[in-house]
Amino acid sequence: MKIIDSIVTQAAGIAAIRRDIHAHPELCFEEVRTADLVAQKLTEWGIPIHRGLGTTGVVGIVKGGTSTRAIGLRADMDALPMQEFNTFGHASQQAGKMHACGHDGHTAMLLAAAQHFAKNRNFDGTVYLLFQPAEEGGGGAREMIKDGLFDQFPMDAVFGMHNWPGFEVGKFAVSPGPVMASSNEFKITIRGKGAHAAAPHNGLDPVPVACQLVQAFQTIISRNKKPIDAGVVSVTMIHAGEATNVIPDSCELQGTVRTFTTEVLDLIEQRMKRITEHTCAAFDMKCEFEFVRNYPPTTNSAAESEFARRVMVSIVGADNVMVQEPTMGAEDFSYMLEAKPGCYCFIANGDGAHRDMGHGEGPCMLHNPSYDFNDDMIPLGATYWVRLAEEWFKTAA
């Protein structure tokens, strides 16, 4: 493994920053303290910054040479609205808030690269360090773009990285094409007519209709889309009634839809709407159908993915660069990849053995209250960012 020596030397200091961020988690668009800390460190290292894109975003500007070419390296900063089970020294100090997805570590790895860039600009071009807010549902990438990210800071490509538990530290995963799904939500309200539960013929019961819809939606997956196209429809909430002897006036269904392509998403939305309207009509009921498209699929461009793979191989060897298995999780880096060529990769977080005494009893998995980022990854992740930038300006046309 070819890790940059100076990054290893500074790793303990960066790990301390990571743990400080972990202890002070902030939710979507509230990352004021985190953004202040990032801005302070970049300024301390002599890196010019721009603040305020996407409310709390921070952009570090690292120029080397005279070329006008540029790339962006992105890390997310926000935490999740959940209670941490860990009790070690850097556990969350904010009730109901936790860095359970490793964004504290993503920020730390990019800061470690920034610290190296401050003294070693071995490239001809500009590297933009993109510290993004509100990945966890807020669409911070979209908001930074709306606020002029790519207009104020033109770049040829953009790269992102996420830690991935369960694989041995020292491994990466990367692939071209879709690697994370679109994220979408639906809410369906079935309007019936309440009655005494002992006299159902006097009312219009929405509950059996809801049951029909839950079953029918799965036929979209099994009978309407092509079997080789991925798609998920999950009804995750059903709300109806207030008493055991009363047929309710209405029933509400909510859930999520995940796909890797917009075409499959279009099909699922259209079929869900038609099935809902016609099924309700068949039972003499009305309905309201709401479908909200959140994050689009995260789709890596082929050339940038192959380039990233070569950089990884040069650091850890071919045997430690895995094929990136697509996941139905979602990621708002997708907005940046819609606007620019680029690549979103995974870096292994280990099996959880790195956690200090006082960790929770649960597994060290993403969005788990016992999760903690593995600080041993910081030098490797930072080395990847540095080598990616240096090689990009050497080889990219």
Contacts in CASP RR format, 6 or more apart in sequence:
PFRMAT RR
TARGET T0000
AUTHOR 0000-0000-0000
METHOD contacts of the structure
MODEL  1
MKIIDSIVTQAAGIAAIRRDIHAHPELCFEEVRTADLVAQKLTEWGIPIH
RGLGTTGVVGIVKGGTSTRAIGLRADMDALPMQEFNTFGHASQQAGKMHA
CGHDGHTAMLLAAAQHFAKNRNFDGTVYLLFQPAEEGGGGAREMIKDGLF
DQFPMDAVFGMHNWPGFEVGKFAVSPGPVMASSNEFKITIRGKGAHAAAP
HNGLDPVPVACQLVQAFQTIISRNKKPIDAGVVSVTMIHAGEATNVIPDS
CELQGTVRTFTTEVLDLIEQRMKRITEHTCAAFDMKCEFEFVRNYPPTTN
SAAESEFARRVMVSIVGADNVMVQEPTMGAEDFSYMLEAKPGCYCFIANG
DGAHRDMGHGEGPCMLHNPSYDFNDDMIPLGATYWVRLAEEWFKTAA
1 170 0 8 1.000
1 315 0 8 1.000
1 316 0 8 1.000
1 380 0 8 1.000
2 314 0 8 1.000
2 315 0 8 1.000
2 316 0 8 1.000
2 383 0 8 1.000
3 315 0 8 1.000
3 379 0 8 1.000
3 380 0 8 1.000
3 383 0 8 1.000
4 116 0 8 1.000
4 379 0 8 1.000
4 382 0 8 1.000
4 383 0 8 1.000
4 386 0 8 1.000
4 387 0 8 1.000
6 116 0 8 1.000
6 119 0 8 1.000
6 120 0 8 1.000
7 112 0 8 1.000
7 113 0 8 1.000
7 115 0 8 1.000
7 116 0 8 1.000
7 378 0 8 1.000
7 379 0 8 1.000
7 382 0 8 1.000
7 383 0 8 1.000
7 386 0 8 1.000
8 379 0 8 1.000
10 112 0 8 1.000
10 115 0 8 1.000
10 116 0 8 1.000
11 112 0 8 1.000
11 375 0 8 1.000
11 378 0 8 1.000
11 379 0 8 1.000
14 108 0 8 1.000
14 111 0 8 1.000
14 112 0 8 1.000
14 115 0 8 1.000
14 378 0 8 1.000
14 382 0 8 1.000
15 108 0 8 1.000
15 375 0 8 1.000
15 378 0 8 1.000
17 37 0 8 1.000
17 41 0 8 1.000
17 108 0 8 1.000
17 111 0 8 1.000
18 104 0 8 1.000
18 105 0 8 1.000
18 107 0 8 1.000
18 108 0 8 1.000
18 373 0 8 1.000
18 375 0 8 1.000
18 378 0 8 1.000
19 89 0 8 1.000
19 90 0 8 1.000
19 104 0 8 1.000
19 375 0 8 1.000
20 37 0 8 1.000
20 90 0 8 1.000
21 34 0 8 1.000
21 37 0 8 1.000
21 77 0 8 1.000
21 99 0 8 1.000
21 104 0 8 1.000
21 105 0 8 1.000
21 107 0 8 1.000
21 108 0 8 1.000
22 90 0 8 1.000
22 91 0 8 1.000
22 92 0 8 1.000
22 99 0 8 1.000
22 104 0 8 1.000
22 372 0 8 1.000
22 373 0 8 1.000
23 89 0 8 1.000
23 90 0 8 1.000
23 91 0 8 1.000
23 92 0 8 1.000
23 93 0 8 1.000
24 33 0 8 1.000
24 34 0 8 1.000
24 92 0 8 1.000
24 93 0 8 1.000
24 94 0 8 1.000
25 79 0 8 1.000
25 80 0 8 1.000
25 92 0 8 1.000
25 94 0 8 1.000
25 97 0 8 1.000
25 98 0 8 1.000
25 99 0 8 1.000
25 104 0 8 1.000
26 32 0 8 1.000
26 33 0 8 1.000
26 34 0 8 1.000
26 77 0 8 1.000
26 78 0 8 1.000
26 79 0 8 1.000
26 94 0 8 1.000
26 97 0 8 1.000
27 78 0 8 1.000
27 79 0 8 1.000
27 80 0 8 1.000
27 81 0 8 1.000
27 97 0 8 1.000
27 136 0 8 1.000
28 78 0 8 1.000
28 133 0 8 1.000
28 134 0 8 1.000
28 136 0 8 1.000
28 137 0 8 1.000
28 138 0 8 1.000
28 139 0 8 1.000
28 140 0 8 1.000
29 54 0 8 1.000
29 55 0 8 1.000
29 56 0 8 1.000
29 78 0 8 1.000
29 133 0 8 1.000
29 134 0 8 1.000
29 138 0 8 1.000
29 140 0 8 1.000
30 56 0 8 1.000
30 78 0 8 1.000
31 56 0 8 1.000
31 57 0 8 1.000
31 77 0 8 1.000
31 78 0 8 1.000
31 133 0 8 1.000
31 134 0 8 1.000
32 56 0 8 1.000
34 56 0 8 1.000
34 77 0 8 1.000
34 78 0 8 1.000
34 107 0 8 1.000
35 51 0 8 1.000
35 56 0 8 1.000
35 57 0 8 1.000
35 58 0 8 1.000
35 77 0 8 1.000
35 131 0 8 1.000
35 133 0 8 1.000
38 58 0 8 1.000
38 77 0 8 1.000
38 107 0 8 1.000
38 111 0 8 1.000
38 131 0 8 1.000
39 49 0 8 1.000
39 51 0 8 1.000
39 58 0 8 1.000
41 111 0 8 1.000
41 114 0 8 1.000
41 115 0 8 1.000
42 49 0 8 1.000
42 58 0 8 1.000
42 60 0 8 1.000
42 111 0 8 1.000
42 114 0 8 1.000
42 129 0 8 1.000
43 49 0 8 1.000
45 114 0 8 1.000
45 115 0 8 1.000
45 118 0 8 1.000
46 118 0 8 1.000
47 60 0 8 1.000
47 61 0 8 1.000
47 62 0 8 1.000
47 114 0 8 1.000
47 117 0 8 1.000
47 118 0 8 1.000
47 129 0 8 1.000
48 60 0 8 1.000
48 61 0 8 1.000
49 58 0 8 1.000
49 59 0 8 1.000
49 60 0 8 1.000
49 61 0 8 1.000
50 58 0 8 1.000
50 59 0 8 1.000
50 60 0 8 1.000
50 61 0 8 1.000
50 152 0 8 1.000
50 153 0 8 1.000
51 57 0 8 1.000
51 58 0 8 1.000
51 59 0 8 1.000
52 58 0 8 1.000
52 147 0 8 1.000
53 59 0 8 1.000
53 143 0 8 1.000
53 144 0 8 1.000
53 147 0 8 1.000
53 148 0 8 1.000
53 149 0 8 1.000
53 152 0 8 1.000
54 133 0 8 1.000
54 134 0 8 1.000
54 140 0 8 1.000
54 143 0 8 1.000
54 144 0 8 1.000
54 146 0 8 1.000
54 147 0 8 1.000
55 133 0 8 1.000
55 134 0 8 1.000
55 143 0 8 1.000
56 77 0 8 1.000
56 133 0 8 1.000
56 134 0 8 1.000
57 77 0 8 1.000
57 131 0 8 1.000
57 132 0 8 1.000
57 133 0 8 1.000
57 144 0 8 1.000
58 129 0 8 1.000
58 131 0 8 1.000
59 128 0 8 1.000
59 129 0 8 1.000
59 130 0 8 1.000
59 131 0 8 1.000
59 149 0 8 1.000
59 153 0 8 1.000
60 114 0 8 1.000
60 128 0 8 1.000
60 129 0 8 1.000
60 130 0 8 1.000
60 131 0 8 1.000
61 126 0 8 1.000
61 128 0 8 1.000
61 129 0 8 1.000
61 153 0 8 1.000
62 114 0 8 1.000
62 117 0 8 1.000
62 118 0 8 1.000
62 121 0 8 1.000
62 126 0 8 1.000
62 127 0 8 1.000
62 128 0 8 1.000
62 129 0 8 1.000
63 121 0 8 1.000
63 125 0 8 1.000
63 126 0 8 1.000
64 121 0 8 1.000
64 123 0 8 1.000
64 124 0 8 1.000
64 125 0 8 1.000
64 126 0 8 1.000
65 121 0 8 1.000
65 123 0 8 1.000
65 124 0 8 1.000
65 125 0 8 1.000
66 124 0 8 1.000
66 125 0 8 1.000
67 124 0 8 1.000
67 125 0 8 1.000
67 126 0 8 1.000
67 393 0 8 1.000
68 125 0 8 1.000
68 126 0 8 1.000
69 124 0 8 1.000
69 125 0 8 1.000
69 126 0 8 1.000
69 156 0 8 1.000
69 393 0 8 1.000
69 396 0 8 1.000
70 125 0 8 1.000
70 126 0 8 1.000
70 127 0 8 1.000
70 128 0 8 1.000
70 153 0 8 1.000
70 154 0 8 1.000
70 155 0 8 1.000
70 156 0 8 1.000
71 126 0 8 1.000
71 127 0 8 1.000
71 128 0 8 1.000
71 155 0 8 1.000
71 156 0 8 1.000
71 157 0 8 1.000
71 158 0 8 1.000
71 159 0 8 1.000
71 388 0 8 1.000
71 389 0 8 1.000
71 392 0 8 1.000
72 127 0 8 1.000
72 128 0 8 1.000
72 129 0 8 1.000
72 130 0 8 1.000
72 153 0 8 1.000
72 155 0 8 1.000
72 157 0 8 1.000
72 158 0 8 1.000
72 159 0 8 1.000
73 110 0 8 1.000
73 113 0 8 1.000
73 127 0 8 1.000
73 128 0 8 1.000
73 129 0 8 1.000
73 130 0 8 1.000
73 158 0 8 1.000
73 159 0 8 1.000
73 160 0 8 1.000
73 385 0 8 1.000
73 388 0 8 1.000
73 389 0 8 1.000
74 110 0 8 1.000
74 130 0 8 1.000
74 131 0 8 1.000
74 132 0 8 1.000
74 141 0 8 1.000
74 158 0 8 1.000
74 159 0 8 1.000
74 160 0 8 1.000
74 333 0 8 1.000
74 336 0 8 1.000
75 103 0 8 1.000
75 105 0 8 1.000
75 106 0 8 1.000
75 107 0 8 1.000
75 109 0 8 1.000
75 110 0 8 1.000
75 129 0 8 1.000
75 130 0 8 1.000
75 131 0 8 1.000
75 132 0 8 1.000
75 160 0 8 1.000
75 161 0 8 1.000
76 103 0 8 1.000
76 106 0 8 1.000
76 107 0 8 1.000
76 132 0 8 1.000
76 133 0 8 1.000
76 135 0 8 1.000
77 103 0 8 1.000
77 106 0 8 1.000
77 107 0 8 1.000
77 131 0 8 1.000
77 132 0 8 1.000
77 133 0 8 1.000
78 103 0 8 1.000
78 133 0 8 1.000
78 134 0 8 1.000
78 135 0 8 1.000
78 136 0 8 1.000
79 92 0 8 1.000
79 97 0 8 1.000
79 98 0 8 1.000
79 99 0 8 1.000
79 100 0 8 1.000
79 101 0 8 1.000
79 103 0 8 1.000
79 104 0 8 1.000
79 136 0 8 1.000
80 97 0 8 1.000
80 98 0 8 1.000
80 99 0 8 1.000
80 100 0 8 1.000
80 101 0 8 1.000
80 136 0 8 1.000
80 367 0 8 1.000
81 96 0 8 1.000
81 97 0 8 1.000
82 96 0 8 1.000
82 97 0 8 1.000
82 98 0 8 1.000
82 100 0 8 1.000
82 367 0 8 1.000
82 369 0 8 1.000
83 95 0 8 1.000
83 96 0 8 1.000
83 98 0 8 1.000
83 369 0 8 1.000
84 91 0 8 1.000
84 92 0 8 1.000
84 96 0 8 1.000
84 98 0 8 1.000
84 100 0 8 1.000
84 369 0 8 1.000
85 359 0 8 1.000
85 360 0 8 1.000
85 361 0 8 1.000
85 362 0 8 1.000
85 369 0 8 1.000
85 370 0 8 1.000
86 92 0 8 1.000
86 355 0 8 1.000
86 358 0 8 1.000
86 359 0 8 1.000
86 360 0 8 1.000
86 369 0 8 1.000
86 370 0 8 1.000
86 372 0 8 1.000
87 358 0 8 1.000
87 359 0 8 1.000
87 360 0 8 1.000
88 355 0 8 1.000
88 356 0 8 1.000
88 357 0 8 1.000
88 358 0 8 1.000
88 359 0 8 1.000
88 372 0 8 1.000
89 356 0 8 1.000
92 98 0 8 1.000
92 99 0 8 1.000
98 369 0 8 1.000
98 371 0 8 1.000
99 105 0 8 1.000
99 373 0 8 1.000
100 366 0 8 1.000
100 367 0 8 1.000
100 368 0 8 1.000
100 369 0 8 1.000
100 371 0 8 1.000
101 136 0 8 1.000
101 366 0 8 1.000
101 367 0 8 1.000
101 371 0 8 1.000
102 163 0 8 1.000
102 366 0 8 1.000
102 371 0 8 1.000
102 373 0 8 1.000
103 135 0 8 1.000
103 136 0 8 1.000
104 373 0 8 1.000
105 163 0 8 1.000
105 373 0 8 1.000
105 377 0 8 1.000
105 378 0 8 1.000
106 161 0 8 1.000
106 162 0 8 1.000
106 163 0 8 1.000
107 131 0 8 1.000
108 373 0 8 1.000
108 375 0 8 1.000
108 378 0 8 1.000
109 161 0 8 1.000
109 377 0 8 1.000
109 378 0 8 1.000
109 381 0 8 1.000
109 382 0 8 1.000
109 385 0 8 1.000
110 129 0 8 1.000
110 131 0 8 1.000
110 382 0 8 1.000
110 385 0 8 1.000
112 378 0 8 1.000
112 379 0 8 1.000
112 381 0 8 1.000
112 382 0 8 1.000
113 129 0 8 1.000
113 381 0 8 1.000
113 382 0 8 1.000
113 385 0 8 1.000
113 386 0 8 1.000
113 389 0 8 1.000
114 129 0 8 1.000
116 382 0 8 1.000
116 386 0 8 1.000
117 127 0 8 1.000
117 129 0 8 1.000
117 386 0 8 1.000
117 389 0 8 1.000
120 386 0 8 1.000
122 390 0 8 1.000
123 389 0 8 1.000
123 390 0 8 1.000
123 392 0 8 1.000
123 393 0 8 1.000
123 394 0 8 1.000
124 393 0 8 1.000
125 393 0 8 1.000
126 155 0 8 1.000
127 389 0 8 1.000
128 153 0 8 1.000
128 155 0 8 1.000
130 144 0 8 1.000
130 149 0 8 1.000
130 158 0 8 1.000
132 140 0 8 1.000
132 141 0 8 1.000
132 144 0 8 1.000
133 140 0 8 1.000
133 143 0 8 1.000
133 144 0 8 1.000
134 140 0 8 1.000
134 143 0 8 1.000
134 332 0 8 1.000
135 141 0 8 1.000
135 331 0 8 1.000
135 332 0 8 1.000
135 333 0 8 1.000
137 294 0 8 1.000
137 295 0 8 1.000
137 332 0 8 1.000
138 332 0 8 1.000
139 294 0 8 1.000
139 295 0 8 1.000
139 332 0 8 1.000
139 335 0 8 1.000
140 332 0 8 1.000
141 332 0 8 1.000
141 333 0 8 1.000
141 334 0 8 1.000
141 335 0 8 1.000
141 336 0 8 1.000
142 332 0 8 1.000
142 335 0 8 1.000
145 335 0 8 1.000
145 336 0 8 1.000
145 339 0 8 1.000
150 339 0 8 1.000
150 340 0 8 1.000
155 340 0 8 1.000
156 340 0 8 1.000
156 341 0 8 1.000
156 396 0 8 1.000
157 301 0 8 1.000
157 304 0 8 1.000
157 340 0 8 1.000
157 341 0 8 1.000
157 342 0 8 1.000
157 343 0 8 1.000
157 392 0 8 1.000
157 396 0 8 1.000
158 336 0 8 1.000
158 337 0 8 1.000
158 339 0 8 1.000
158 340 0 8 1.000
158 341 0 8 1.000
158 342 0 8 1.000
159 304 0 8 1.000
159 308 0 8 1.000
159 342 0 8 1.000
159 343 0 8 1.000
159 344 0 8 1.000
159 345 0 8 1.000
159 385 0 8 1.000
159 388 0 8 1.000
160 333 0 8 1.000
160 343 0 8 1.000
160 344 0 8 1.000
160 345 0 8 1.000
161 344 0 8 1.000
161 345 0 8 1.000
161 346 0 8 1.000
161 347 0 8 1.000
161 381 0 8 1.000
161 384 0 8 1.000
161 385 0 8 1.000
162 331 0 8 1.000
162 344 0 8 1.000
162 345 0 8 1.000
162 346 0 8 1.000
162 347 0 8 1.000
163 346 0 8 1.000
163 347 0 8 1.000
163 348 0 8 1.000
163 349 0 8 1.000
163 366 0 8 1.000
163 373 0 8 1.000
163 374 0 8 1.000
163 377 0 8 1.000
164 173 0 8 1.000
164 346 0 8 1.000
164 347 0 8 1.000
164 348 0 8 1.000
164 349 0 8 1.000
165 348 0 8 1.000
165 349 0 8 1.000
165 350 0 8 1.000
165 351 0 8 1.000
165 352 0 8 1.000
165 363 0 8 1.000
165 364 0 8 1.000
165 365 0 8 1.000
165 366 0 8 1.000
165 371 0 8 1.000
166 348 0 8 1.000
166 349 0 8 1.000
166 350 0 8 1.000
166 351 0 8 1.000
166 352 0 8 1.000
166 364 0 8 1.000
166 365 0 8 1.000
167 173 0 8 1.000
167 322 0 8 1.000
167 348 0 8 1.000
167 349 0 8 1.000
167 350 0 8 1.000
168 348 0 8 1.000
168 350 0 8 1.000
168 351 0 8 1.000
169 348 0 8 1.000
169 349 0 8 1.000
169 350 0 8 1.000
169 354 0 8 1.000
169 374 0 8 1.000
169 376 0 8 1.000
169 377 0 8 1.000
169 380 0 8 1.000
170 316 0 8 1.000
170 320 0 8 1.000
170 347 0 8 1.000
170 348 0 8 1.000
170 377 0 8 1.000
170 380 0 8 1.000
171 316 0 8 1.000
171 320 0 8 1.000
171 321 0 8 1.000
171 322 0 8 1.000
171 347 0 8 1.000
171 348 0 8 1.000
172 312 0 8 1.000
172 316 0 8 1.000
172 320 0 8 1.000
172 321 0 8 1.000
172 322 0 8 1.000
172 345 0 8 1.000
172 346 0 8 1.000
172 347 0 8 1.000
172 348 0 8 1.000
172 384 0 8 1.000
173 321 0 8 1.000
173 322 0 8 1.000
173 323 0 8 1.000
173 324 0 8 1.000
173 325 0 8 1.000
173 345 0 8 1.000
173 346 0 8 1.000
173 348 0 8 1.000
174 300 0 8 1.000
174 305 0 8 1.000
174 308 0 8 1.000
174 309 0 8 1.000
174 312 0 8 1.000
174 321 0 8 1.000
174 324 0 8 1.000
174 343 0 8 1.000
174 345 0 8 1.000
174 346 0 8 1.000
175 300 0 8 1.000
175 305 0 8 1.000
175 323 0 8 1.000
175 324 0 8 1.000
175 325 0 8 1.000
175 326 0 8 1.000
176 300 0 8 1.000
176 301 0 8 1.000
176 302 0 8 1.000
176 305 0 8 1.000
176 306 0 8 1.000
177 299 0 8 1.000
177 300 0 8 1.000
177 301 0 8 1.000
177 302 0 8 1.000
177 305 0 8 1.000
178 260 0 8 1.000
178 261 0 8 1.000
178 297 0 8 1.000
178 298 0 8 1.000
178 299 0 8 1.000
178 300 0 8 1.000
178 326 0 8 1.000
179 298 0 8 1.000
179 299 0 8 1.000
179 300 0 8 1.000
179 324 0 8 1.000
179 326 0 8 1.000
179 327 0 8 1.000
179 344 0 8 1.000
180 297 0 8 1.000
180 298 0 8 1.000
180 326 0 8 1.000
180 327 0 8 1.000
180 328 0 8 1.000
180 329 0 8 1.000
180 330 0 8 1.000
180 331 0 8 1.000
180 334 0 8 1.000
180 344 0 8 1.000
181 230 0 8 1.000
181 231 0 8 1.000
181 232 0 8 1.000
181 258 0 8 1.000
181 259 0 8 1.000
181 260 0 8 1.000
181 297 0 8 1.000
181 298 0 8 1.000
181 326 0 8 1.000
181 327 0 8 1.000
181 328 0 8 1.000
181 329 0 8 1.000
181 330 0 8 1.000
182 257 0 8 1.000
182 258 0 8 1.000
182 259 0 8 1.000
182 260 0 8 1.000
182 262 0 8 1.000
182 265 0 8 1.000
182 293 0 8 1.000
182 294 0 8 1.000
182 295 0 8 1.000
182 296 0 8 1.000
182 297 0 8 1.000
182 330 0 8 1.000
182 334 0 8 1.000
183 256 0 8 1.000
183 258 0 8 1.000
183 294 0 8 1.000
183 295 0 8 1.000
183 329 0 8 1.000
183 330 0 8 1.000
184 256 0 8 1.000
184 257 0 8 1.000
184 258 0 8 1.000
184 259 0 8 1.000
184 265 0 8 1.000
184 269 0 8 1.000
184 291 0 8 1.000
184 292 0 8 1.000
184 293 0 8 1.000
184 294 0 8 1.000
185 254 0 8 1.000
185 255 0 8 1.000
185 256 0 8 1.000
185 257 0 8 1.000
185 291 0 8 1.000
185 292 0 8 1.000
185 294 0 8 1.000
186 253 0 8 1.000
186 254 0 8 1.000
186 255 0 8 1.000
186 256 0 8 1.000
186 257 0 8 1.000
186 272 0 8 1.000
186 289 0 8 1.000
186 290 0 8 1.000
186 291 0 8 1.000
186 292 0 8 1.000
187 252 0 8 1.000
187 253 0 8 1.000
187 254 0 8 1.000
187 255 0 8 1.000
187 288 0 8 1.000
187 290 0 8 1.000
187 292 0 8 1.000
188 213 0 8 1.000
188 252 0 8 1.000
188 253 0 8 1.000
188 254 0 8 1.000
188 276 0 8 1.000
188 287 0 8 1.000
188 288 0 8 1.000
188 289 0 8 1.000
188 290 0 8 1.000
189 250 0 8 1.000
189 251 0 8 1.000
189 252 0 8 1.000
189 287 0 8 1.000
189 288 0 8 1.000
190 206 0 8 1.000
190 209 0 8 1.000
190 210 0 8 1.000
190 213 0 8 1.000
190 250 0 8 1.000
190 251 0 8 1.000
190 252 0 8 1.000
190 253 0 8 1.000
190 280 0 8 1.000
190 285 0 8 1.000
190 286 0 8 1.000
190 287 0 8 1.000
191 206 0 8 1.000
191 249 0 8 1.000
191 250 0 8 1.000
191 280 0 8 1.000
191 285 0 8 1.000
191 286 0 8 1.000
191 287 0 8 1.000
191 288 0 8 1.000
192 203 0 8 1.000
192 204 0 8 1.000
192 205 0 8 1.000
192 206 0 8 1.000
192 248 0 8 1.000
192 249 0 8 1.000
192 250 0 8 1.000
192 285 0 8 1.000
192 286 0 8 1.000
193 203 0 8 1.000
193 204 0 8 1.000
193 249 0 8 1.000
194 203 0 8 1.000
194 204 0 8 1.000
194 205 0 8 1.000
194 246 0 8 1.000
194 247 0 8 1.000
194 248 0 8 1.000
194 249 0 8 1.000
195 201 0 8 1.000
195 202 0 8 1.000
195 203 0 8 1.000
195 205 0 8 1.000
195 246 0 8 1.000
195 247 0 8 1.000
196 202 0 8 1.000
196 245 0 8 1.000
196 246 0 8 1.000
196 247 0 8 1.000
197 244 0 8 1.000
197 245 0 8 1.000
197 246 0 8 1.000
197 247 0 8 1.000
198 245 0 8 1.000
200 247 0 8 1.000
203 247 0 8 1.000
204 283 0 8 1.000
204 284 0 8 1.000
204 285 0 8 1.000
205 247 0 8 1.000
205 248 0 8 1.000
206 240 0 8 1.000
206 248 0 8 1.000
206 249 0 8 1.000
206 250 0 8 1.000
206 251 0 8 1.000
206 285 0 8 1.000
207 240 0 8 1.000
207 247 0 8 1.000
207 248 0 8 1.000
207 251 0 8 1.000
208 283 0 8 1.000
209 251 0 8 1.000
209 279 0 8 1.000
209 280 0 8 1.000
209 283 0 8 1.000
209 285 0 8 1.000
210 238 0 8 1.000
210 240 0 8 1.000
210 251 0 8 1.000
210 253 0 8 1.000
212 279 0 8 1.000
213 235 0 8 1.000
213 253 0 8 1.000
213 275 0 8 1.000
213 276 0 8 1.000
213 279 0 8 1.000
214 235 0 8 1.000
214 238 0 8 1.000
214 253 0 8 1.000
216 275 0 8 1.000
216 279 0 8 1.000
217 233 0 8 1.000
217 235 0 8 1.000
217 272 0 8 1.000
217 275 0 8 1.000
218 233 0 8 1.000
220 233 0 8 1.000
220 267 0 8 1.000
220 268 0 8 1.000
220 271 0 8 1.000
220 272 0 8 1.000
220 275 0 8 1.000
221 231 0 8 1.000
221 232 0 8 1.000
221 233 0 8 1.000
221 268 0 8 1.000
224 267 0 8 1.000
224 268 0 8 1.000
224 271 0 8 1.000
225 231 0 8 1.000
225 264 0 8 1.000
225 267 0 8 1.000
225 268 0 8 1.000
229 259 0 8 1.000
229 260 0 8 1.000
229 261 0 8 1.000
229 264 0 8 1.000
230 258 0 8 1.000
230 259 0 8 1.000
230 260 0 8 1.000
230 264 0 8 1.000
230 326 0 8 1.000
230 328 0 8 1.000
231 257 0 8 1.000
231 258 0 8 1.000
231 259 0 8 1.000
231 260 0 8 1.000
231 264 0 8 1.000
231 268 0 8 1.000
231 328 0 8 1.000
232 256 0 8 1.000
232 257 0 8 1.000
232 258 0 8 1.000
232 259 0 8 1.000
232 328 0 8 1.000
233 256 0 8 1.000
233 257 0 8 1.000
233 268 0 8 1.000
233 272 0 8 1.000
234 255 0 8 1.000
234 256 0 8 1.000
234 257 0 8 1.000
234 258 0 8 1.000
235 253 0 8 1.000
235 254 0 8 1.000
235 255 0 8 1.000
236 254 0 8 1.000
236 255 0 8 1.000
236 256 0 8 1.000
237 252 0 8 1.000
237 253 0 8 1.000
237 254 0 8 1.000
237 255 0 8 1.000
238 251 0 8 1.000
238 252 0 8 1.000
238 253 0 8 1.000
239 251 0 8 1.000
239 252 0 8 1.000
240 248 0 8 1.000
240 250 0 8 1.000
240 251 0 8 1.000
240 252 0 8 1.000
241 248 0 8 1.000
241 251 0 8 1.000
242 248 0 8 1.000
257 265 0 8 1.000
257 268 0 8 1.000
257 269 0 8 1.000
257 272 0 8 1.000
257 291 0 8 1.000
258 328 0 8 1.000
258 329 0 8 1.000
258 330 0 8 1.000
259 265 0 8 1.000
259 268 0 8 1.000
259 297 0 8 1.000
260 297 0 8 1.000
260 299 0 8 1.000
260 326 0 8 1.000
261 297 0 8 1.000
262 296 0 8 1.000
262 297 0 8 1.000
265 293 0 8 1.000
269 291 0 8 1.000
272 289 0 8 1.000
272 291 0 8 1.000
273 289 0 8 1.000
273 291 0 8 1.000
276 287 0 8 1.000
276 289 0 8 1.000
277 287 0 8 1.000
277 289 0 8 1.000
280 286 0 8 1.000
280 287 0 8 1.000
294 330 0 8 1.000
295 330 0 8 1.000
295 331 0 8 1.000
295 332 0 8 1.000
295 334 0 8 1.000
295 335 0 8 1.000
296 334 0 8 1.000
296 335 0 8 1.000
296 338 0 8 1.000
297 334 0 8 1.000
298 330 0 8 1.000
298 331 0 8 1.000
298 333 0 8 1.000
298 334 0 8 1.000
298 337 0 8 1.000
298 344 0 8 1.000
299 334 0 8 1.000
299 337 0 8 1.000
300 337 0 8 1.000
300 342 0 8 1.000
300 343 0 8 1.000
300 344 0 8 1.000
301 337 0 8 1.000
301 341 0 8 1.000
301 342 0 8 1.000
301 343 0 8 1.000
303 341 0 8 1.000
304 341 0 8 1.000
304 342 0 8 1.000
304 343 0 8 1.000
305 342 0 8 1.000
305 343 0 8 1.000
307 343 0 8 1.000
307 391 0 8 1.000
307 392 0 8 1.000
307 395 0 8 1.000
307 396 0 8 1.000
308 343 0 8 1.000
308 345 0 8 1.000
308 388 0 8 1.000
309 321 0 8 1.000
310 391 0 8 1.000
311 384 0 8 1.000
311 387 0 8 1.000
311 388 0 8 1.000
311 391 0 8 1.000
312 320 0 8 1.000
312 321 0 8 1.000
312 345 0 8 1.000
312 384 0 8 1.000
313 321 0 8 1.000
314 387 0 8 1.000
314 391 0 8 1.000
315 380 0 8 1.000
315 383 0 8 1.000
315 384 0 8 1.000
315 387 0 8 1.000
316 380 0 8 1.000
324 345 0 8 1.000
324 346 0 8 1.000
331 344 0 8 1.000
333 344 0 8 1.000
336 342 0 8 1.000
337 344 0 8 1.000
347 377 0 8 1.000
347 380 0 8 1.000
347 381 0 8 1.000
347 384 0 8 1.000
348 377 0 8 1.000
349 364 0 8 1.000
349 373 0 8 1.000
349 374 0 8 1.000
349 377 0 8 1.000
350 364 0 8 1.000
350 374 0 8 1.000
351 364 0 8 1.000
352 363 0 8 1.000
352 364 0 8 1.000
352 372 0 8 1.000
352 374 0 8 1.000
354 364 0 8 1.000
354 372 0 8 1.000
354 374 0 8 1.000
354 375 0 8 1.000
354 376 0 8 1.000
355 364 0 8 1.000
355 370 0 8 1.000
355 372 0 8 1.000
356 372 0 8 1.000
359 370 0 8 1.000
359 372 0 8 1.000
360 369 0 8 1.000
360 370 0 8 1.000
361 370 0 8 1.000
362 368 0 8 1.000
362 369 0 8 1.000
362 370 0 8 1.000
363 370 0 8 1.000
364 370 0 8 1.000
364 371 0 8 1.000
364 372 0 8 1.000
365 371 0 8 1.000
END
